[in-house]
């Protein structure tokens, strides 16, 4: 199967019909493709990135004006097909020898593994041998079709967690967070969903070499990272290799008698893939690699390379919004290059009279504990556009709103624990459910308050006083409501009721004196006084 020429991508068209297509068919205009539809959410996120990588490699716009032209009118399917066809020889999936997509060129011997091991959450061979595969059982996936194998292979290579000695993590580290811009309209085509995340050539940078081997690492012998090998830095490859990073040495076994049903999608195939060969000490990506679709934590002292943000326990929410959409000075978070480009240029194009389109941010990724996948998280968030003139003030205000929310939550959590334990400071356990309930209870109101503020900034004004004051009141009210819920959820005896009453009194007092809440109230008062003058 060739991943450029053959029909293997699972999609859904505007009419609702589902089928598999070749990549160039995303440009079809009659009954256009509107989404990718996979059997697993991590496959969907990976295939979005696969197509973005293809477009970025074969069809990137020269500049923002060129991007605007292709946004308003996508290329014909014939044009896109001819652009992709140049790279087709590099995208064969199954070969006994020679270059194969995302697979080690020279790997002839190594450990033979079940195809299920390509799935990030699959238990390892030792776990299965020791009968410790308690929650995710081994042996459920024994054969997959080429389409699912390609999806699993790409998903592993771009998300690769630590996998034991010499089994390298992905170019972005283990379980990186990905953020993609998505049109809000349900009728938006897949082309527009992908094109929103494409960088102009002038923004991508120029590498020390422009050969295909420096873009697609499987075209050349792997840069080994054993004792005699070396690490791979950005200067050692073309900038486009960020989309095609290949840290794991893998070679799929070409099936000889491959008729059967795929254990993932259920489709019948003549090429059921059951095993692959793996070996350690593949490409070790080090240094200041920055993937255009991932937000990063910047070292405030500029002494170490940026670190990609990862999926984390509890998932994504508005507490991460500032860093994912702009930058969060308090934590050193900075939005992805694609998102930053939206604020610098693409956003203005989408606000032109004939565009009439809203945008949301789709964030997703694994929460990894070394090589163990604890959970897959994804979340959509609103995207607000703020004029460059008022953007610093807006970001500063949002930072203050989030700091206040964090302080209130910390106090709420402690006071709830004070109703449950005699010594809340030493109470141990997982209390993240308190955090989750608080964030969920305040999320919609957070966005509701900021939305009109973003609109006002485009009209040469920036009035934050009502927002600051209203948010302070929302936090106080939510904290008390949440406290009552958690502390009064069970029948109370007289002694415990006294403890609840005392904890609530302390919480109410603390909410009146928290410095971050007072900052919001004071800022509101100052702004109101200035308006009166």
N, C-alpha and C positions, 0 to 999 in steps of 0.2 A: 504494500500500500504506500502511495505517495501522498504526503500530507498537504501538498499544494495542488495536485492534479485530481485526486480522487475525492469522492463524496463520503465524508466521514464525520463532519461536524454536526452534532445534533442541534437543530434549531426549531423555532416556531415562526410561522409567517403571520402576517396581519390578519388573515382569515381564521387563524387558529390551527391550521394544519401543521403537523410536525413531520419533519423528515431530516435526512442527512444530506449535506451539501458540501461542495468544495469551497475553499475560502473565497475565491473570486466571485462567488454567487451572492455575497453580501451586498454587492452593488446592483443587484437586479431591482428594477423599478416597478414591475408589475407584480402585485401581491408581494411586497417586499418583506424581507426578513426583519423581525422586530426584536428577537431575543435568542439567547442560547439556552437550551433546555437539556440539562444533564441529570443523571441519576444521583449525583452527589453534589452538594453545594461547593465543595472545594474544587471539583472539576469545573464548575461554571466559572468561578473566579479565575482559575488557571487558563481556561480557553479564551476568556476576555483578554488576558494578558498575552496569550499566544497570538491572537489576531492583531492586537495593538503592536506587538513586536514585528509582525509581518508587514503591517502598513508603515511602521516607522522605518523599517529596513528598505522596503521596495517602493514606497509611494509617499514619502514624507514631503510636505510642502516646503518650498524654498524659504518663505518668510510668512509673516502674519497675513499679508494681503493674499498670498496664494492659499493660505489656510481658509480665509474668508470665502474665496471663490469656490473651493471644494466643499465648504459647509453648505453654501447656498445651492450648489449643484454637484452632486456626487459624480465621480467618473462613471462612464458606461462599464458594463460588465466586461466588454471586449478589451477596453483600455486596462482595467485592473488585472484581467487575466494575463495580458501580455507583460505587465509589470512584474507579476508574481512568477511567471513562467521562467524568468531568468534564473530564479533561485530553486526551481523544482528539483534539479539534480542533488541538492543538499538536504532534501527532506524525505528520503526513502526511510521507511520504518523498519522493515525486516530485510536483512542481508546477512549471508553467511560470512562475507568479508567485505572490506571497503567501508566507506562512510555510511553511517546510519544515524538518523535523527536522535540527538541527545545521548548517544552511546559511544563508549570508548572505541577508538579506531583499531587499537592493537590488542585488545583484551581477548586472549585465547584460553587462558586458564584462570581459575579462581573458585570461589565458593558458589555452588549451585543453590539457588533459592527458589522457593515457591513464588509464583507471580503475585500472591497476596502480599508479599513483603514490600511491594511497591507502594502499598497504601500506608500512609503515615501512621494511622492509628493501629495497624495490625500488630499483634503480639510477636515478639521475636522468637526465634527457634528455641532458645534456651527456656523462655517462658513457657512455651508449649510443652517441651520435654519435661519440665518440672511440674506440669499440670497447674500452673499458676495463672492461666488465661481465664480469669474469673468473670470479668465483665464483658470483654470482647473475645469471643471464642476463636481459636485457630481452626483452620480447615474448612471455613465457610466459602472461601473463594479459591477455587482450584484451577479455573481456566477463564480467560477473558478474551473478548474479541479485539481485533486490532484497534478499533476506535477507542475503546476503554483503556487498552494498554497504552496508547499514545497519550491519552489524558492523564493516566496515573503516572506515567514516566515524567511528563512535563511538570505535573503538580509536585512530585517529589523533588525534582532538580531545583525548582525555584523556591521551595519552602524547606529544603532539607535540614532537619535538626541534627544535632550531634548523634552519631550512630555507632559509637565505639571507637577504638583506637584507629586513627587514620581515616575514618569515614567522615569526610568534610561537610561542614554546613554550607548552606546556599550563599550566593554572592552577597545577600543581604543579612546573613545570619540565620539562625534557626527560627522558623515560624514568624517571618516578617509580616508586618501589617501593610496592607495595600489599600490605597484610597483612589477611587475612580470617580470622575464627574459623570453624572447621568442626567439627561433631559428628564424633566418631570412629566411631560406629556406621555400618556399611555400609548399613543399612536406613534411615538418616536421610533425611527428605524434603527436597526443595529448599526448601520453605517454612522449615524449621528452619535450614538452612544460610544462608539469607538473613536470617532474623529475628535471628540471633545478632549481626548487624552493624548493626542498626537502633538509632538513638539516640532516646530520648524527646524529645518536643517541648521540654520544659523544659531540655534539655541542648544544644539546637541553637543557641539564641540568637535574637535578634530583629533584623531589618534595619531600615534607614531607610525602606524601602518594601516593601509586600507584594503588589504587582501581579504578574501572571503574566509581564509583560515583564521584570521584574527577576529572575525565576527562570530563565526560558528566554530566553537572549539572542537567539535567532533570531526572536523575535516583534517585535523592534524593529530599527531601523537600527543597524548595528554601531558601537560606539564606536571610531572609527578612531584609530590611533596614529601617523599621519604627522606632519609638521611642524606642521600646524594642529590635530592631534588631541590626545588626552590618554591617560594610563594609567588603568587601572581598579583601584580599591582596594576592600577589603571593604565600606566604607561606601557604595560606589556601587551595591551590589546586595543582593539578599536572600541570607541565609546558605545557602539551598538551591542557589544557583548554583554552589557548589563541586562539586556532582554533575553539572552541565550546562555546564561551562566550554567556550567555543567560540573558541579563539584564531585558527583559520584561516578565511579567507574562501573558501568553497567553494560551488559550486552544481552539483548533479548534472544531467546532460543527460537529459531525458525521452526514452526511446527511441521512434522512430517505427516502425521495422521491427525489433522486438526479439526475434523468435523465435530460439532457439538454446540451447546448453548452457553452463552456468556453468563457467568455467575453474577455479574453486576447489572447489565441492562436486559438480560433475558433473550437477546436476539440470537438466532442461529447463524453460525459462521463456518466456513471451511478452513479457517486459520485460527483455531483456538490456541491461545498462547498460555502455557502452563508454567514455564520456568525461565529464569535468566541467570546469568553469571555475574558475580559482583566481586570486586577487589578493592582494597583500601588504598589510601594515599593518592587520591585523585587531585584535581586542581584545588589549591588552597588560596582563596581570594582574601587578600589582606590590603590594608591601606585605605585611602579615602574614596572607596567606591561609593557612588551615590546613585541609587536607582530613581528614575524620574517619577515612578508611581508610588513611592514610599516616603512617609514623613520620617524625619530624623531628629535625634537629640544632639544638639551642638555642644561641644565642650566650650563653656563660657570663657575659659582661659586659653583656648586655642592651642592646647598642648597635645591633643589626641584627635584622631579622625572622628567624624560624625558617626553616631551609632543609630542604626535603624530602630524605629519603634516596633515593638512586638505585640502580638495578641496577648491579652492579660486576663487574669481571673476577674470575673464580673462583667466582661464584655465592654462594649463601647457605649458612650453616652455623652450628654452635653458637657460633662466635666472635662472631656477630651477635645471638645469642639474648637476651642480657640487655637490649640496647637495643630489640629488637623486641617484647619481652614486658613489660618494666617500664621501666627507664631505666638508662642507662650513664653514670654521672657522669664517668668518665675521658674520654669522647669527647663528652659533651653530648647523646647520643642519648636520645630519648624516644619511647615507644610511641605508636601512634595513639590518638585519642580513643576509638574503639570498643573497642580492647583495654583501655585504662585503665578504661573503664566496666565491662568484664567483671570486673575485679578489685574494683571498688568496689561492685558490686551483682549483676550477672548471674551471677557465679560462685557466689554463695551460693544463688541460685535453683536452679541446676543441681545443687547438692549436696543438695537436699531429698530425702527418702526416696523419693518417687515419681518423681523425675527420672531418676536412675541413668544418667547420660550423661557420657562423656568428651569432651574438646575438644582439637583440634589447631590450630596456626597455619599457615596457608597464605600464604607470601610469594612474590611474583612480580614480574617487571619486566624491561625491556630494559637491557642494558649498552650505552650509547650513547657514541660518540666524536663529539661534536658532532652532525652529521646522519647519521652512519653507525651502523647497528645492528650491533654486533659479535656479540651473542648474546642469546637469551632465556633467562632463568633462572627456575626456580620450585623451591620446597622446602617440605615440610611438617615442622613441628617440634612436639614435645610441649608442652602447656600445663600448668604446675604451679600449683596454688593454694596460697598460703602465708598463714597468718593475719596480719592486719594488725599484730599485736603483734610478731611476729618477722620481718616483711618487711624492715625495714632491715638486720638482721643477715644475712638470707639474701642480699640483693642485694650487701652488702659482701663476703660470702664468695665469691659467684660472680665478682665483679669480681677478687678475688685469684686465683681459679683460672684465669681467662682471662689475667690479666697474666702468671702463671707460664708458661702455655702459649705465649704470645707470646715470652717471653724464651728459653724452651727451643728453640723453632723458629728463632729468630734465630741462636742458637749452633749448632744443627744445620746450618742452611744454610751458615754460614760454614765449618764444619769439613769439610763435604762438598766445597765449592768448593776447600778447601785440598788435597784429594786429587787434584783435577782440574787445578789451575793452580798455577804457581810463585808467582804473586802474586794471591791470591784477592781482595784488596781492590779490585783494578782489573779483575777479571774482569767482562765484560759479556755480556749475554744474558738470556733469559727463564728464570728458575729457579722459576717458580711451581708447576711440577709437584712440587717437593719440598714446598712448602707444602701443596698439595692432598692429597698422600699422608699427610702428618702429621695434618692435620685429620680426614681420613676414618678414619685408624687409631685416633683417640682419641674420636671423636664418640659412639659408642654407650656407651662407658664413662663419659663425662661425664654423660650423662642417667641412666645406671644408678645412679651415686653420688648424684645429687641427688634422685631420685624418693623414696626412703625419708625423706630429710631433710625434704621438703615434707610428707609424711604425719605425721612426728613433730611438726612445728610446730603441727599442729592439736590435739595432745594436751598442750599447755602445756609443751613442752620443745623445746630446740634444741641438739642435740649435734653440733657440726661437726668435732670432732677426728678421728674416723675418716675422714671425707670428705677433710679437708685432707691427712692423712697418706697415704691411699691414692692421691689424685690426684698427689701429689709422686712417688710410686713409679711410677705409670703413665707419667708424663711422662719420667722418667729411662729407664725400660725401653724405651719406644717410641722415644726419640731414638737409643739405641744400636742397636736393631734396624733402624731406618731408615738409620742411618749405614752399617751393614754392608751393607745392600741396595744403596745407591747407590754405595758405594766399591768393592765387590767384585763388581760386576755384569759385569766383563770380566776377562780374564786379565791378571795383573800381573807385571811384571818385578821384579827385586830392588830397584831404586831406587824404583819407585813403591810397592812394598810397605812400604818403610821410611817413606815419606811417609804412607801410610794408617795405619800403626801409630802414628806420632807424632801425627797428627791425632786418632785415636781416644783416645789417652792424654790429650791436651789437653781433648777433649770431656768425658771422664769426670771429669776434675779440675774443669772449669768447672761441671758439673752438681752437684758437691758444694759449690760456693761461691756459686751464683747467689742473689742477695738475695731474689728473689721465692719461690724454693723454700725458702729458710731461713725466710721469713715463715710459710709453710704449716707447716713442721715445728715452729717455735717456738709457733705458735698451738695446734697439737695438743698439745704438751707442757704448755702452761699450762692448757688446758682439762682435761687428764687429771689434773693436780695438784690443780685445784680440785675435781674429782669425788672424789678420794681424801680430801680434807679434809672 
